[in-house]
Amino acid sequence: MAVVVDPGIVTSDVVRGSLTDTKRDVKGLVFQGVLLLCLIFPLLVLITLLARVISQALPVFQDRGTDFLTSNLASDPTQAGVWQGLVGSFAIAVACIALAFPVGIGAAVYLEEYARPNRLTRFIQLNIRNLAGVPSVVFGILGLIIFVQALDPLTGGKSVVAAGLTMSVLVLPIVIITTVEALSAVPRGLREAGYGVGATRWEVTKDHVLPYAAPGILTGTILALARALGEAAPLILIGAVSGLFSVPSTASVIDKVQGPFTAMPYVIYNWAQLPQKEFKEELASAAILVLLFVVLLANSVAILLRNHYEKKRG
């Protein structure tokens, strides 16, 4: 029996019912339920973890307010703060933005727009994808051997410079892969239209391909930055400071970047290992919230920029 459908009220449910002869799709409903459970379970875990962290961190912010953010590391839990960790994480983020992002985006543009699709290109892309899956501790060993020991006269050894270089190498494969995917999603017709009006490859790439792919590139780079801000294993090998340290206010910029450093992930890791309840629970949870806020702030900036480029693209 044919099903008469009003063209004015055609929906996906109506079309599906017409094609399946209104039979109940039991297997489809079961599969949909499994997918829903796969979504709900990680959300419940995330909500549980956030609730625990927030409940333990609130007393710190209620008692100390912004003093927790502006205080340095200390052995007294009532005076310890995360300022030095924030400075170290900010320096690492700047290094990633200055080094990994331009190099990664440039490499991706070459591989996608300029390199010939031969065996060498495919071999390079395969190795880049393999590097993206290498554990971060391996990059920490690489940073220890090259940036801390071999390049000690330039980096100052166990310094924020070495940490920034190591984290840049860590996120470089991710930046390349996400940028390549964003560039490959650009319609081929957009390039052909540019070539059709006499534009060079550089002009097509600069004026058409990169602006169209900018939202995807921004998303990938911010995800890479979030990973760099949250990694602790490389910092342990490079030599981030877990105890008290200070840098003289009269020190030059070079002395500061080549001096002792720490970062938020390592501060959290170290406090979570201490026997005192104040450090292990309250201060560690408060530091986790601060790091989450920093990552969310970076993601918010990326979303705003992505929306801006999407409006221009539209």
C-alpha positions in Angstrom: 0.0 0.0 0.0 1.5 3.3 -1.1 1.9 6.0 1.5 0.7 9.5 0.5 2.9 12.2 1.8 2.1 15.9 1.8 5.1 17.6 0.2 4.7 20.6 2.6 5.3 18.5 5.7 8.0 16.1 4.6 10.3 15.3 7.5 13.1 12.7 8.0 10.7 10.6 10.1 8.1 10.6 7.4 10.6 9.6 4.7 12.1 6.9 7.0 8.6 5.5 7.7 7.7 5.5 4.0 10.9 3.6 3.1 10.6 1.0 5.8 6.9 0.6 5.4 6.4 1.9 9.0 8.0 -1.1 10.5 9.5 -0.7 13.9 13.3 -0.7 13.7 14.2 -2.6 16.9 17.8 -3.0 16.1 18.1 0.7 15.2 16.5 1.6 18.5 18.9 -0.7 20.5 21.8 0.8 18.6 20.6 4.3 19.4 20.2 3.4 23.1 23.8 2.1 23.2 25.1 5.3 21.6 23.1 7.3 24.2 24.7 5.3 27.0 28.1 6.0 25.4 27.4 9.7 25.7 25.9 9.6 29.2 28.6 7.6 30.9 31.5 9.9 30.2 29.3 12.9 31.0 28.5 11.4 34.4 32.2 10.7 35.1 33.1 14.2 34.1 30.3 15.7 36.3 31.4 13.6 39.2 35.0 14.6 38.9 34.2 18.3 38.5 31.8 18.2 41.5 34.5 16.6 43.7 37.2 19.1 42.5 34.9 22.1 43.0 33.8 21.0 46.5 37.4 20.6 47.6 38.6 23.8 45.9 35.9 26.2 47.1 37.2 26.6 50.7 40.6 27.8 49.3 39.0 30.5 47.2 36.6 31.5 49.9 39.3 31.9 52.5 42.1 33.4 50.3 40.4 34.8 47.2 42.9 36.1 44.6 45.8 35.7 47.1 46.0 32.0 46.0 46.6 33.2 42.4 49.2 35.8 43.2 51.2 33.9 45.8 54.4 31.8 45.0 55.1 28.2 46.0 55.5 27.7 49.7 55.9 24.9 52.3 53.0 26.4 54.3 49.6 25.5 52.7 48.1 28.7 54.0 50.6 30.7 52.0 51.2 28.6 48.9 49.9 29.8 45.6 50.1 29.1 41.8 51.6 32.4 40.5 54.9 30.8 39.5 53.0 27.9 37.8 50.8 30.3 35.9 53.9 32.2 34.7 55.6 29.0 33.6 52.5 27.8 31.8 52.1 31.1 30.1 55.7 31.1 28.9 55.2 27.5 27.5 52.0 28.6 25.7 53.8 31.6 24.1 56.6 29.3 23.0 54.1 26.9 21.4 52.3 29.8 19.7 55.5 31.3 18.4 57.2 28.1 17.3 54.8 25.1 16.8 51.9 27.0 15.2 53.8 28.8 12.4 56.0 25.8 11.6 53.1 23.3 11.8 50.8 25.4 9.7 53.5 26.0 7.1 54.4 22.3 6.9 50.7 21.4 6.5 50.3 24.0 3.7 53.3 22.6 1.9 52.2 19.0 2.2 48.6 19.8 1.1 49.1 22.5 -1.5 52.6 22.2 -2.9 54.0 18.7 -2.4 53.5 16.2 -5.1 51.4 13.1 -4.0 54.3 10.6 -4.3 55.7 8.0 -2.0 58.0 10.4 -0.2 55.0 12.7 0.7 52.9 9.7 1.9 55.9 8.4 3.9 56.3 11.8 5.6 52.6 12.1 6.4 52.6 8.6 7.8 55.4 9.4 10.1 53.8 12.6 11.3 50.6 10.7 12.2 52.8 8.1 14.1 54.5 10.9 16.0 51.1 12.3 17.1 50.5 9.0 19.0 53.9 8.8 20.7 53.6 9.1 24.5 54.6 12.5 25.9 57.3 11.0 28.1 59.2 10.1 25.0 59.2 13.8 24.0 60.4 14.5 27.5 63.4 12.3 27.0 64.0 14.0 23.7 63.9 17.4 25.3 66.2 16.3 28.1 68.9 15.0 25.7 68.7 17.8 23.1 67.3 21.0 24.7 68.6 20.5 28.3 71.9 18.7 27.7 73.1 19.3 24.1 71.9 22.9 23.9 72.6 23.9 27.4 74.6 27.1 26.5 71.6 28.4 24.5 68.6 27.2 26.7 70.2 27.4 30.1 69.6 23.7 30.8 66.6 23.0 32.9 64.8 26.2 32.0 61.5 27.4 30.6 63.1 27.7 27.2 63.8 24.0 27.1 60.3 23.3 28.3 58.8 25.5 25.6 60.9 23.9 22.9 59.9 20.4 24.1 56.2 21.2 24.3 56.4 22.8 20.8 57.9 19.5 19.4 55.2 17.6 21.3 52.2 19.4 19.7 53.8 20.0 16.3 52.4 16.7 14.8 48.9 17.6 16.1 49.1 21.0 14.5 50.2 19.6 11.2 47.5 16.9 11.1 44.6 19.1 12.0 45.7 21.8 9.6 46.1 19.3 6.8 42.5 18.0 7.5 41.2 21.6 7.5 42.9 22.3 4.1 41.7 19.1 2.6 38.1 20.0 3.5 38.3 23.1 1.3 36.3 22.5 -1.9 38.4 21.8 -4.9 36.2 24.2 -7.0 37.4 27.1 -4.9 41.0 26.5 -6.0 40.0 26.0 -9.6 38.0 29.2 -9.6 41.1 31.1 -8.4 43.3 29.5 -11.1 40.6 30.2 -13.7 40.9 34.0 -13.2 44.7 33.9 -13.4 45.7 33.8 -9.8 49.0 32.1 -8.8 49.2 29.2 -6.4 50.4 31.5 -3.6 47.5 33.9 -4.2 44.9 31.1 -4.2 46.4 29.7 -1.0 46.7 33.0 0.7 43.4 34.6 -0.3 41.1 31.7 -0.7 42.2 28.4 0.8 43.6 29.6 4.2 40.7 32.0 5.0 38.2 29.1 4.2 40.2 26.7 6.4 40.9 29.1 9.2 38.1 27.9 11.5 39.3 24.3 11.4 43.0 25.4 11.8 42.1 27.5 14.8 40.2 24.5 16.4 43.2 22.2 15.9 45.8 24.6 17.2 43.8 25.4 20.4 43.4 21.6 21.0 47.2 21.3 20.6 47.7 24.2 23.0 45.4 22.6 25.6 47.5 19.5 25.4 50.7 21.4 25.9 49.2 23.2 29.0 48.1 19.9 30.5 51.1 17.7 30.1 53.2 17.0 33.2 55.5 14.1 32.2 57.9 16.0 29.9 58.2 18.7 32.6 59.3 16.1 35.2 62.1 14.9 32.9 63.1 18.4 31.8 63.5 19.5 35.5 60.6 21.7 36.5 61.0 22.8 40.1 58.7 21.3 42.7 59.9 23.1 45.7 60.6 26.7 46.6 62.6 28.9 44.2 62.8 32.6 43.5 64.2 34.8 40.7 65.7 38.2 41.6 63.7 41.1 40.5 66.9 42.7 39.0 67.5 39.6 36.8 67.4 40.2 33.0 64.9 38.6 30.7 67.5 36.1 29.5 68.3 35.1 33.1 64.6 34.7 33.9 63.9 32.4 30.9 67.1 30.4 31.6 66.5 30.1 35.3 64.4 27.7 37.3 60.8 27.3 36.4 57.6 25.3 37.1 54.2 25.0 35.4 50.6 24.3 36.5 50.5 20.6 35.6 53.7 19.9 37.6 52.4 22.0 40.5 49.2 19.9 40.6 51.2 16.7 40.3 53.6 17.7 43.1 50.8 18.9 45.5 48.8 15.7 44.9 51.8 13.6 46.1 52.3 15.5 49.4 51.0 13.9 52.6 49.3 17.0 54.0 45.6 17.0 53.3 45.6 20.7 52.6 48.0 20.2 49.7 46.7 16.9 48.5 43.1 17.7 48.3 42.3 21.4 48.7 45.2 23.2 47.0 45.6 20.6 44.3 41.8 20.9 43.5 42.1 24.7 43.5 45.0 24.5 41.1 43.1 22.1 38.8 40.2 24.7 38.6 42.7 27.4 37.7 44.2 25.3 34.9 40.7 24.4 33.7 39.8 28.1 33.6 42.9 28.9 31.6 42.2 26.2 29.1 38.5 27.2 28.8 39.6 30.9 28.3 41.9 29.8 25.4 39.1 27.7 23.9 36.7 30.7 24.2 39.1 32.9 22.3 39.4 30.2 19.6 35.7 29.9 19.3 35.3 33.7 18.9 38.0 33.7 16.2 36.4 30.7 14.5 33.0 32.3 14.4 34.5 35.5 13.0 36.2 33.6 10.1 33.1 31.5 9.5 31.0 34.7 9.1 33.6 36.1 6.7 33.5 32.8 4.8 29.8 32.8 4.6 
